[in-house]
Amino acid sequence: EYSLEEQEKMIAEANQHKSEGNSFFATGKYEEAIAKYEDALLACPERNTQDRAVFFANIAACQMKQGKFAEAKESCTSALKLTPTYSKALFRRAQAGEKIETYSSLSESLQDYQAVRELDDITEVTRRECLKAEQRLPAEIKEKGEREKEEMMGKLKDLGNTLLGKFGLSTDNFQMQKDPSSGNYSVNFVNKS
């Protein structure tokens, strides 16, 4: 455990690194900014969760500018583990997830946008952005889910043909029937010889 004086020195050092990181960020030097924000994290006492969350969110801002959306999402998640209602980190994570463009990341983004809108400390501009995303994302999520399902079925069919080919069969020998009442599928053998 550090004395109060030691903690104050550590916080001052962390804030100095943050300030230098902000200068690098302002001039588009994102790698240098990230290094300074990481230095701030190293200098900052563990118990200063709010400051540490800000440093993680700043790292995420740099990663967003670099197009490293998966990394930005992780950095935001690190910030949110420290401060769960940190609106900037939550909003930035929603934006990063949307840029990743997978079914799961889009679904998570929608949840994040909805959560941001429930917070009190957001601007009207942010609130409107969240509403727009909430209107836009459901259709994108549905389309992405269908596309990923088709890709998966194609891969499964290729795998099936590889395995069945050893027995002189292919997936064309099997027919999938969807039960309209339950939505379940049954597989029937069809002799194609």
C-alpha positions in Angstrom: 0.0 0.0 0.0 1.3 3.4 -0.9 1.4 6.5 1.3 -0.9 9.4 0.3 2.2 11.4 -0.9 3.3 8.5 -3.0 -0.1 8.1 -4.5 -0.3 11.8 -5.4 3.1 11.5 -7.1 1.9 8.5 -9.1 -1.3 10.3 -10.1 0.6 13.4 -11.2 3.0 11.2 -13.3 0.0 9.4 -14.8 -1.7 12.7 -15.7 1.6 14.0 -17.2 1.7 10.9 -19.5 -2.0 11.4 -20.3 -1.4 15.0 -21.3 1.5 14.0 -23.5 -0.7 11.3 -25.0 -3.4 13.8 -25.7 -0.9 16.0 -27.6 0.2 13.1 -29.7 -3.5 12.2 -30.4 -4.2 15.8 -31.5 -1.4 15.6 -34.1 -2.4 12.2 -35.4 0.5 10.3 -33.8 -1.6 7.4 -32.5 1.1 4.9 -31.7 2.9 7.4 -29.6 -0.3 8.4 -27.9 -1.1 4.8 -27.1 2.4 4.4 -25.6 1.8 7.4 -23.4 -1.6 6.2 -22.3 0.0 2.8 -21.5 2.6 4.6 -19.4 -0.2 6.4 -17.6 -1.8 3.1 -16.8 1.5 1.8 -15.4 2.0 4.9 -13.3 -1.6 5.1 -12.0 -2.5 3.4 -8.8 -4.8 0.4 -9.3 -7.5 1.9 -7.0 -7.9 4.9 -9.2 -10.4 3.1 -11.4 -11.9 6.2 -13.0 -8.6 7.5 -14.2 -7.6 4.1 -15.4 -10.9 3.7 -17.3 -10.2 7.0 -19.0 -6.7 5.9 -20.1 -8.2 2.7 -21.6 -10.9 4.7 -23.4 -8.2 7.0 -24.8 -6.3 4.0 -26.1 -9.5 2.9 -27.7 -9.9 6.3 -29.4 -6.4 5.9 -30.9 -7.2 2.3 -32.1 -10.5 3.5 -33.7 -8.5 6.2 -35.6 -6.1 3.4 -36.8 -9.0 1.2 -37.9 -8.1 -1.4 -35.2 -11.7 -2.0 -34.3 -11.4 -5.3 -32.4 -8.6 -3.9 -30.3 -10.6 -0.7 -29.6 -13.5 -2.9 -28.5 -11.2 -4.8 -26.1 -9.8 -1.5 -24.7 -13.3 -0.2 -24.1 -14.3 -3.4 -22.4 -11.2 -3.0 -20.1 -12.5 0.6 -19.3 -16.0 -0.7 -18.6 -14.7 -3.4 -16.2 -13.4 -0.6 -14.1 -16.3 1.9 -14.6 -19.4 0.1 -15.9 -21.4 3.2 -16.6 -18.6 5.1 -18.4 -20.7 6.5 -21.3 -17.7 7.4 -23.6 -16.3 3.9 -23.4 -19.7 2.3 -23.9 -20.5 4.5 -26.9 -17.0 3.9 -28.4 -17.4 0.1 -27.9 -20.7 0.2 -29.7 -19.1 2.1 -32.6 -16.1 -0.3 -32.7 -18.4 -3.4 -32.7 -20.5 -1.9 -35.5 -17.3 -1.5 -37.6 -16.3 -5.2 -37.0 -19.4 -6.1 -38.9 -20.1 -9.6 -37.7 -23.5 -10.9 -36.5 -22.3 -11.1 -32.9 -20.5 -7.8 -32.8 -23.5 -6.0 -34.4 -25.8 -7.6 -31.9 -23.6 -6.5 -29.0 -23.3 -3.0 -30.5 -27.1 -2.7 -30.6 -27.2 -3.6 -26.9 -24.4 -1.1 -26.1 -26.2 1.7 -28.0 -29.4 0.9 -26.0 -27.4 1.0 -22.7 -25.7 4.3 -23.6 -29.1 5.9 -24.3 -30.2 5.0 -20.7 -27.3 6.9 -19.1 -27.8 10.4 -17.8 -24.5 11.9 -18.7 -24.7 11.8 -22.5 -25.1 14.7 -24.9 -28.2 15.1 -27.1 -26.0 14.4 -30.2 -24.9 11.1 -28.6 -28.5 10.2 -27.8 -29.5 10.9 -31.4 -26.6 8.8 -32.7 -27.8 5.9 -30.5 -31.4 6.2 -31.7 -30.2 6.2 -35.3 -28.1 3.1 -34.7 -31.1 1.4 -32.9 -33.2 1.9 -36.0 -30.5 0.9 -38.5 -28.9 -2.1 -36.8 -31.7 -4.7 -36.6 -31.9 -5.0 -40.4 -28.1 -5.2 -40.7 -28.0 -7.8 -37.9 -30.7 -9.9 -39.7 -28.9 -9.7 -43.0 -25.5 -10.5 -41.5 -27.0 -13.5 -39.6 -28.5 -14.9 -42.9 -25.2 -14.4 -44.7 -23.1 -16.1 -42.0 -25.6 -18.9 -41.9 -25.3 -19.5 -45.7 -21.5 -19.4 -45.4 -21.6 -22.0 -42.6 -24.0 -24.2 -44.5 -21.7 -24.0 -47.6 -18.7 -25.0 -45.4 -20.7 -27.9 -43.8 -21.8 -29.1 -47.3 -18.1 -29.1 -48.5 -17.1 -31.0 -45.4 -20.0 -33.4 -45.8 -19.0 -34.0 -49.5 -15.4 -34.7 -48.5 -16.5 -37.3 -45.9 -19.3 -38.8 -47.9 -17.2 -39.0 -51.1 -15.3 -41.9 -49.5 -18.6 -43.9 -49.5 -19.6 -42.9 -53.0 -22.2 -40.4 -51.7 -22.5 -36.6 -51.6 -24.7 -34.2 -49.7 -27.0 -34.3 -52.8 -28.1 -37.7 -51.5 -29.7 -36.1 -48.5 -32.6 -33.8 -48.5 -33.4 -31.3 -45.7 -37.0 -30.7 -44.9 -38.1 -27.9 -42.6 -41.1 -28.5 -40.4 -43.2 -25.3 -40.8 -44.8 -25.7 -37.3 -41.6 -26.1 -35.3 -38.9 -24.7 -37.6 -36.8 -27.8 -37.0 -35.2 -29.7 -39.9 -35.2 -33.4 -40.7 -32.8 -35.1 -43.1 -34.0 -37.7 -45.6 -31.9 -40.0 -47.7 -32.6 -39.8 -51.5 -31.1 -42.4 -53.8 -29.6 -40.6 -56.7 -28.3 -43.7 -58.6 
